[in-house]
Amino acid sequence: MPLPGALPGPPPGTVLETASDTVPAGDAALAARLRQPLTVGGRTVPGRLWLAPMAGLGHAAFREVVEDYGGCGLLFTGMCNARAVPTERPEKSEAFSWRAGEPPRLVCQLFGAEPEHMAEGARRVQAEGFFGVDLNMGCSVSAIIKRGCGADLLRDPERAVRMVAAVRRAVDIPVFVKFRTGWSPDPQPAVDLARRFEDAGADCLVFHPRVAPDRRTQPPRRAHIGLVKAAVSIPVMGNGDVFTPEDCANLLDDTGCDGVSLGRIAVARPWVFAAWTGMVDDDPDRNPAPWREAPLALLDALARRHGPARAVRMFGKFLVYITGNFTYGNGLRGRLLRVTGRTPASFGADDPGGLRALQDALRAELDPLPAVLRRPSALLFGM
């Protein structure tokens, strides 16, 4: 069901030839580029703007809101433990779960330390009907690194390449690899690995041009994406600090990458895919509806999937991004966290879990709409 603020648009995969009424003329060329289909592993993806995998955020309820607005070519789960996936029960799992009919548009991201575990997990992913499987070699969180997973694999190129080859032998669906520059600013190891990943059977690379120790303390080195793209013949998606249409266009122009994978900006603005592909006008003066309604739609999706009390707690993770959209977002976040931080029992029997209290607080804070920041606040959004 289309969300409030979503305007009728062409079906996925349609190529826009001219500016539409829903897109400013300056963005029409970008919309046309992003709506171009892309072939990955012999299969067609109806667009070049993708939802990045995000641990703890990119679960089924959030993806529902993104899908309802439209414009996203391909969606990714959050990180799923490759050792757990073979016996995982989707109805009990937050990460390895999906909505009816979703897997054909969905890529499951796996993390693991050993090639055989990743291959076994990939077999389950294929059996469930996912579009593809994504191998995480980019996460730099210490808990993941200590387990020999994520970006730690980039310290052991031989193991990383064996992992891609093992998964390629195990499945027929497209194989994606998400990785980063590595552990030093020198891009050559990443370029060499990109070639080896392609030779091992990867169908698409999603590249983040930061070294693992950065953790967003330094700007992404966009030139590294161009070097990786020039080294391989398979599609390369760029990622990292893309917050505006201009950022997106510059990334495509400067690197030659095949498309863009959006993370934090999508959490703040789930309609961003629809906006940048010409389906939604998100100018807050002309059309404030997405800014007001998307947080409520997310809260509703969380409540339907997880129940009121858990939905309120889970929503707190999203507030840092949602409130980063606005001037004085820190104060807005603090006021809303006073609701999400209360114990469920404190709301009373007529409002189990505080769902209605949070809905009322969101409506009160977002109507009238606070002043919108075109580029979200770095103080909040960089967390």
C-alpha positions in Angstrom: 0.0 0.0 0.0 1.5 3.4 -1.0 2.4 5.6 2.0 1.2 9.1 2.4 3.4 11.4 0.3 4.2 8.7 -2.3 3.2 9.8 -5.7 2.4 7.4 -8.6 5.5 6.6 -10.6 6.6 4.4 -13.4 7.0 0.7 -12.7 10.4 -0.6 -11.5 13.0 -0.8 -14.3 11.4 2.0 -16.4 14.0 4.4 -17.8 13.0 8.1 -17.4 13.8 10.1 -20.5 12.7 13.6 -19.3 12.0 15.4 -16.1 8.7 14.4 -14.4 6.4 16.5 -12.3 7.7 14.8 -9.2 11.4 15.5 -9.7 13.1 18.9 -10.0 14.6 19.3 -13.4 18.1 19.3 -12.1 17.6 15.8 -10.6 15.9 14.2 -13.6 19.1 13.1 -15.2 20.2 11.4 -12.0 16.7 9.7 -11.7 17.1 8.3 -15.2 20.5 6.9 -14.4 19.4 5.3 -11.1 16.3 3.6 -12.7 18.4 1.9 -15.4 18.3 -1.9 -14.9 21.6 -3.7 -14.0 22.5 -7.3 -14.7 24.1 -9.2 -11.8 25.0 -12.8 -12.2 22.7 -13.1 -15.2 19.7 -11.7 -13.3 18.2 -8.3 -13.8 18.0 -5.8 -10.9 15.4 -3.0 -11.7 17.5 -0.1 -10.5 20.9 1.1 -9.4 20.0 2.5 -6.0 20.1 -0.2 -3.3 19.5 -0.5 0.4 22.7 -1.3 2.2 22.9 -4.1 4.8 22.7 -2.6 8.3 23.0 -4.7 11.5 20.1 -4.0 13.9 18.3 -1.7 11.5 17.7 -3.4 8.1 15.1 -5.9 9.3 11.8 -6.7 7.7 9.8 -4.0 9.3 12.1 -1.2 8.1 12.4 -2.8 4.6 8.6 -2.8 4.4 8.5 1.0 4.7 11.3 1.3 2.1 9.4 -1.0 -0.3 6.1 0.8 0.2 7.6 4.1 -1.0 9.4 2.3 -3.9 12.4 3.1 -6.0 14.8 0.7 -4.4 16.5 -1.7 -6.8 17.6 -4.3 -4.4 17.4 -4.7 -0.6 19.7 -6.4 1.8 19.2 -8.0 5.2 21.3 -7.1 8.2 24.2 -9.3 9.1 23.2 -13.0 9.6 25.5 -15.4 11.3 26.5 -18.0 8.7 26.8 -20.7 11.4 23.3 -20.1 12.7 21.5 -19.6 9.4 21.3 -23.3 8.4 19.0 -24.0 11.4 17.6 -20.5 11.9 13.8 -20.1 12.3 12.7 -17.0 10.5 9.8 -16.5 12.8 12.1 -16.3 15.8 15.0 -14.3 14.1 15.2 -10.6 13.8 17.8 -10.6 11.0 17.1 -13.8 9.1 13.4 -13.0 8.6 11.3 -11.6 5.8 7.8 -10.7 4.6 5.7 -12.9 2.3 6.9 -12.5 -1.3 10.0 -10.5 -0.3 13.0 -12.9 -0.9 13.1 -12.5 -4.7 13.9 -8.8 -4.2 16.2 -9.5 -1.2 19.9 -10.4 -0.7 20.9 -12.1 2.6 24.1 -10.9 4.1 26.2 -13.5 5.9 29.1 -13.0 8.2 31.5 -15.8 9.2 35.1 -16.7 9.7 35.4 -20.0 7.8 34.6 -20.7 4.1 32.7 -23.9 4.9 30.4 -22.2 7.3 29.7 -19.4 4.7 29.0 -22.0 2.1 26.6 -23.9 4.3 24.7 -20.7 5.2 24.6 -19.7 1.5 22.9 -23.0 0.7 20.1 -22.2 3.1 19.8 -18.7 1.7 19.4 -20.2 -1.8 16.8 -22.7 -0.6 14.7 -19.9 0.9 14.5 -18.2 -2.5 16.6 -15.1 -1.9 17.9 -13.1 -4.9 21.5 -13.5 -3.8 23.9 -13.9 -0.9 26.3 -11.2 0.3 29.5 -12.0 2.1 30.4 -9.4 4.7 34.1 -8.5 4.6 33.6 -4.9 5.7 32.2 -4.7 9.2 34.9 -3.2 11.5 33.0 -3.5 14.9 35.4 -5.0 17.4 33.1 -7.9 18.4 33.0 -9.0 14.8 36.7 -8.5 14.2 37.7 -10.5 17.3 35.8 -13.5 15.8 37.8 -13.4 12.6 34.8 -12.1 10.6 34.0 -8.9 8.7 36.9 -6.7 7.9 39.3 -9.1 9.7 39.1 -11.3 6.5 40.9 -8.5 4.6 44.0 -9.3 6.7 44.0 -12.8 5.3 43.4 -12.5 1.5 43.8 -16.2 0.9 41.0 -17.1 3.3 38.8 -14.3 1.9 39.2 -15.7 -1.6 38.6 -19.2 -0.5 35.4 -18.1 1.1 34.1 -16.5 -2.2 35.1 -19.7 -4.1 33.4 -22.0 -1.6 30.2 -20.0 -1.7 30.3 -19.9 -5.5 30.6 -23.7 -5.6 27.7 -24.0 -3.1 25.0 -21.9 -4.9 23.8 -20.7 -8.2 22.3 -17.4 -7.1 24.3 -14.2 -7.4 27.2 -13.8 -5.0 27.9 -10.3 -3.7 31.0 -9.3 -1.6 30.8 -6.2 0.7 34.3 -5.0 1.5 36.4 -1.9 2.2 39.8 -0.4 1.5 41.3 -2.6 4.2 43.6 -1.8 7.1 45.9 0.7 5.5 45.3 3.7 3.2 47.0 2.0 0.3 44.2 0.9 -2.1 46.3 -1.6 -4.0 45.5 -4.6 -1.8 41.7 -3.9 -2.2 42.2 -3.6 -6.0 44.1 -6.9 -6.1 41.4 -8.6 -3.9 38.7 -7.3 -6.2 40.3 -9.0 -9.2 40.7 -12.2 -7.1 37.1 -12.1 -5.9 35.9 -11.8 -9.5 38.1 -14.8 -10.5 36.7 -16.8 -7.6 33.2 -16.3 -8.8 31.8 -13.1 -7.3 29.0 -11.5 -9.4 29.0 -8.0 -7.8 31.2 -6.0 -5.4 29.9 -3.4 -3.0 32.8 -1.3 -1.9 33.2 1.1 1.0 36.4 3.3 0.6 37.5 3.7 4.2 40.1 1.7 6.1 38.8 -0.4 9.0 40.2 1.6 11.8 38.5 4.8 10.6 35.0 4.0 11.8 33.9 7.2 10.0 36.4 9.4 11.7 37.8 10.2 8.2 36.0 11.0 5.0 35.7 8.2 2.4 38.4 8.0 -0.2 36.1 8.0 -3.2 39.0 7.5 -5.7 39.4 4.0 -4.3 36.0 3.1 -5.7 37.1 4.1 -9.2 40.3 2.0 -8.9 38.3 -1.1 -7.9 35.8 -0.5 -10.7 38.5 -0.2 -13.3 40.1 -3.5 -12.1 37.1 -5.8 -12.7 34.4 -6.4 -15.3 31.6 -7.3 -12.8 29.3 -4.5 -11.4 30.7 -2.4 -8.5 28.4 -0.5 -6.2 29.8 2.5 -4.3 29.0 3.3 -0.7 29.9 5.8 1.9 28.6 9.3 3.0 26.0 9.7 0.2 23.5 12.0 1.8 22.2 14.1 -1.1 21.4 13.7 -4.8 24.5 15.7 -5.5 26.6 13.3 -3.5 25.1 10.4 -5.5 25.6 12.0 -8.9 29.2 13.0 -8.0 30.0 9.4 -6.8 28.7 8.0 -10.1 30.6 10.6 -12.2 33.8 10.5 -10.3 34.2 6.8 -9.9 32.4 5.2 -12.8 30.7 2.8 -10.4 27.5 1.0 -11.5 25.3 2.2 -8.8 25.0 3.4 -5.2 24.3 1.5 -1.9 22.6 3.8 0.7 22.8 3.1 4.4 22.3 5.8 7.1 20.4 8.3 4.9 17.9 5.5 4.1 17.2 5.0 7.8 16.7 8.7 8.3 14.6 9.0 5.1 13.1 5.7 3.9 11.6 7.5 0.9 15.0 8.5 -0.4 15.0 5.8 -3.1 11.6 7.0 -4.4 12.8 10.6 -4.2 16.0 10.2 -6.1 14.4 8.0 -8.7 11.6 10.5 -9.4 8.6 8.9 -7.7 8.3 11.2 -4.6 8.8 14.9 -4.3 10.5 15.2 -0.8 10.9 19.0 -0.8 9.6 19.7 2.8 8.0 22.9 1.8 6.0 21.4 -1.1 5.4 18.0 0.3 6.0 17.6 4.1 4.1 14.3 4.2 7.0 11.8 3.9 8.9 13.6 6.7 5.9 13.3 9.0 4.5 10.0 8.0 7.5 7.7 7.5 8.4 7.6 11.2 4.8 6.7 12.1 4.8 4.1 9.3 7.9 2.5 10.7 6.6 2.4 14.2 3.4 0.8 12.9 5.4 -1.8 10.9 7.4 -2.6 14.0 4.3 -3.0 16.2 2.6 -5.3 13.7 5.7 -7.5 13.6 7.0 -7.4 17.1 4.2 -6.1 19.3 3.7 -2.7 20.9 6.3 -2.9 23.8 9.1 -4.2 21.7 8.3 -1.9 18.8 8.7 1.1 21.1 12.1 -0.1 22.3 13.3 -1.0 18.8 12.2 2.4 17.5 14.7 4.1 19.8 17.5 2.8 17.6 16.1 4.7 14.6 15.7 8.0 16.5 19.3 9.1 16.1 18.9 9.0 12.3 15.3 10.4 12.1 16.0 13.3 14.4 19.2 14.1 12.5 17.0 15.3 9.7 16.1 18.4 11.7 17.5 21.6 13.1 17.9 21.1 16.9 17.5 17.4 16.3 19.3 16.6 19.6 16.6 18.2 21.6 13.9 16.4 19.6 15.6 13.1 20.1 15.9 13.7 23.8 12.2 14.4 24.1 11.2 11.3 22.2 13.7 9.1 24.1 11.8 10.0 27.3 8.9 8.0 25.8 10.9 5.1 24.4 13.0 4.8 27.6 10.0 4.3 29.9 9.1 0.9 31.3 6.2 -0.8 29.5 4.2 -1.0 32.8 4.4 2.8 33.3 2.0 3.4 30.4 -1.0 1.6 31.9 -3.3 -1.1 30.6 -5.0 1.1 28.0 -1.7 1.8 26.2 0.4 -1.5 26.3 4.0 -0.8 25.8 3.5 2.9 25.2 2.8 2.6 21.5 0.0 5.2 21.5 2.1 7.6 23.7 5.0 7.4 21.2 2.6 7.9 18.2 1.1 11.0 19.9 4.6 12.4 20.7 5.7 11.9 17.1 2.6 13.6 15.7 3.0 16.5 18.1 6.7 17.0 17.3 6.4 16.7 13.5 3.4 18.9 12.9 4.2 21.6 12.2 7.3 20.2 10.7 10.6 21.3 12.3 13.2 23.0 10.0 14.7 20.4 7.8 18.4 20.0 7.2 19.2 19.2 3.5 22.3 17.3 4.8 21.6 15.6 8.1 23.4 16.7 11.2 26.9 15.2 11.4 26.7 15.5 15.2 23.9 13.0 15.4 24.1 11.2 12.1 27.8 10.3 12.4 27.1 7.9 15.3 
